[in-house]
Amino acid sequence: MLCYTALLGARATPWGLAALAFPGTAAHELAHFIIGFILRAKPSGFSLWPKRSGKGWRLGEVRFRRITLLNGVFIALAPMLLLPLGWVCLIHLAVPAWRTQHWISWLTTGYLCATLLYASVPSLTDIKVGARSLLLYLSVMILCWMILLVLPSWLQ
């Protein structure tokens, strides 16, 4: 009940939500930044400051100068790399804290796991940025699959 009340209170204002989601937002945007840097998308801006965006709020953003068809989907879906991190945090930190009845550790690590798992979901903006790139890769995969299905009959 205490956690539920805290969540309701935090959601009452955008700043409360931003503060509650900050660790996850930082991890989400850092994932975009790191993968974008590795794939030479030339990160040009990084912000964790909440901004109004239409009817909602954008909690963070990374800007790039060079998102292409080849790197777009990987940059857009980079936060999904947080899933294994959240799972490891849960299994190796939160569950042992629960078993040993270290309630403060359990609450802290549980919060960290929850924010990491929540942050691993790509945003609608992420999906829009990577959509063309994803379609390219899906088309290539389908084409390769079709060739592999037909290739044995061609070789006979």
WOQUIFEN-V138821 format. One record per helix or strand of 2 or more residues. SS is the DSSP state (h for helix, s for strand). FROM is the first residue (numbers start at 1). LEN is the number of residues. Records with the same first field share a line. If there is no record, write none. Layout:
SS: FROM-LEN / FROM-LEN
//
This chain:
h: 2-10 / 14-25 / 72-5 / 78-22 / 103-17 / 124-32
s: 43-5 / 51-3 / 56-3 / 61-4
//
